Amino acid sequence: MTLNADTKIRMYEQMFRNRYFEASMTEVYMEGKRPKFDLAKGIFPGEYHVSAGQEPCAVGVMPHLRDDDWCGTGHRSHHVAIARGISGKGMTAEMLGKITGLCRGYGGHMHLFDKSKNFSTTGIVAEGMPMALGAALSYKMRGRDNVAAVFVGEGAANQGAFHETLNMAGLWRLPLITIIEDNSWGVSVSKKESTAVASNVTRAAGYNMPGVLVENNDPYLVYEAAQEAVDRAREGDGPTLIEVQTVRLEGHFTGDVEQYRPEEEKRGLPENDPIPRLRARLLDENITTGEKLTALEDEVKKEVDSWIVFARESEYPRPEDALITSYE
Ligand SMILES: Cc1ncc(C[n+]2csc(CCOP(=O)(O)OP(=O)(O)O)c2C)c(N)n1
């Protein structure tokens, strides 16, 4: 598969969809939380983590996955969920705790689960790793050419579950693709203060698998790295570890005042935004026009607005709904 114009535009569309969705949901999240931030106020329960800046990690991988492959991630999930194509209405309703949500409103923003896409998220750092390993093992045992792709932060790469998973995947040559989204921060702790190696790809050798570093948050390079990894896994040649140097444009969670982040880094963030960069690149490559992209953006905005209306108008679960055990 070559990275053609349609795929590039689709990647931009998904990046834009995520960004607009998260910005719109930030407004919903902040309802009732201004002027003084109070986590317990408003209609959107719990912490809210946006992935603004990290969109290239997901949109470069997803064109290579099929619906019957497994895909999972952690607490910073919307860009992966949107690129995977899970129900936008179901995701938004889940975030507002409504019965029409992906988990009937009982999971919330960190627990997005869509069986039709084999998609799962978790609030437990690195917990997606053993789940992906299980999926990859089952594919191998059943002789299928499916793959399991899991997205984790560079902070998760210091967890035991990460290393145990890679060891087994390397030993058993499982079709597992691990994508580390290296945004340099685990909450308020910088990678330099927490990690023994400069790049996690060097750890791949310890687990007998290739390690690929993708620099500069470049969605085209993510696409290429993922293509090679997925092809290898489908052919039975085992796992790959990919690390993408990405950027967290916002705080760890919405409401984080980020006293720990150096001012000069904060000031430099806008120029590291991958969305205007990709937009300019598509125009430079003469793949499309500014008017066409604006029309696409307007359509995406309308669609996302409709998700939010749907979620707001949906009902909360009733106590007896907690007893429903079947998954539709
Ligand atoms: C096992 C576990 N330990 C601690 C936490 C609290 N926690 C939530 S997010 C996070 C930092 C994760 O950093 P990273 O993996 O780099 O992901 P990022 O937030 O940068 O996307 C921590 C420590 C948790 N949810 N689970």
The ligand as an SDF file (V2000), in Angstrom:
LIG
                    3D

 26 27  0  0  0  0  0  0  0  0999 V2000
   -0.8920    1.6580   37.0130 C   0  0  0  0  0  0  0  0  0  0  0  0
   -1.1520    3.1440   37.0840 C   0  0  0  0  0  0  0  0  0  0  0  0
   -0.2900    3.9270   37.7610 N   0  0  0  0  0  0  0  0  0  0  0  0
   -0.5030    5.2650   37.8580 C   0  0  0  0  0  0  0  0  0  0  0  0
   -1.6120    5.8210   37.2450 C   0  0  0  0  0  0  0  0  0  0  0  0
   -1.8350    7.3350   37.3050 C   0  0  0  0  0  0  0  0  0  0  0  0
   -1.4840    7.9090   35.9940 N   0  0  0  0  0  0  0  0  0  0  0  0
   -2.4200    8.1850   35.0870 C   0  0  0  0  0  0  0  0  0  0  0  0
   -1.7780    8.7550   33.6570 S   0  0  0  0  0  0  0  0  0  0  0  0
   -0.2070    8.6430   34.2580 C   0  0  0  0  0  0  0  0  0  0  0  0
    0.9880    9.0600   33.4280 C   0  0  0  0  0  0  0  0  0  0  0  0
    1.0990    8.2670   32.1980 C   0  0  0  0  0  0  0  0  0  0  0  0
    2.1340    8.7780   31.3940 O   0  0  0  0  0  0  0  0  0  0  0  0
    2.3250    8.2320   29.9450 P   0  0  0  0  0  0  0  0  0  0  0  0
    2.2400    6.7470   29.9510 O   0  0  0  0  0  0  0  0  0  0  0  0
    3.5600    8.8300   29.4010 O   0  0  0  0  0  0  0  0  0  0  0  0
    1.0390    8.7550   29.1600 O   0  0  0  0  0  0  0  0  0  0  0  0
    0.5690   10.2570   28.8730 P   0  0  0  0  0  0  0  0  0  0  0  0
   -0.2850   10.6890   30.0110 O   0  0  0  0  0  0  0  0  0  0  0  0
    1.7760   11.1030   28.6920 O   0  0  0  0  0  0  0  0  0  0  0  0
   -0.2390   10.1460   27.6270 O   0  0  0  0  0  0  0  0  0  0  0  0
   -0.1980    8.1730   35.5670 C   0  0  0  0  0  0  0  0  0  0  0  0
    0.9950    7.9680   36.3880 C   0  0  0  0  0  0  0  0  0  0  0  0
   -2.5070    4.9690   36.5680 C   0  0  0  0  0  0  0  0  0  0  0  0
   -3.5950    5.4360   35.9810 N   0  0  0  0  0  0  0  0  0  0  0  0
   -2.2410    3.6420   36.4720 N   0  0  0  0  0  0  0  0  0  0  0  0
  1  2  1  0
  2  3  1  0
  2 26  2  0
  3  4  2  0
  4  5  1  0
  5  6  1  0
  5 24  2  0
  6  7  1  0
  7  8  2  0
  7 22  1  0
  8  9  1  0
  9 10  1  0
 10 11  1  0
 10 22  2  0
 11 12  1  0
 12 13  1  0
 13 14  1  0
 14 15  2  0
 14 16  1  0
 14 17  1  0
 17 18  1  0
 18 19  2  0
 18 20  1  0
 18 21  1  0
 22 23  1  0
 24 25  1  0
 24 26  1  0
M  CHG  1   7   1
M  END
$$$$
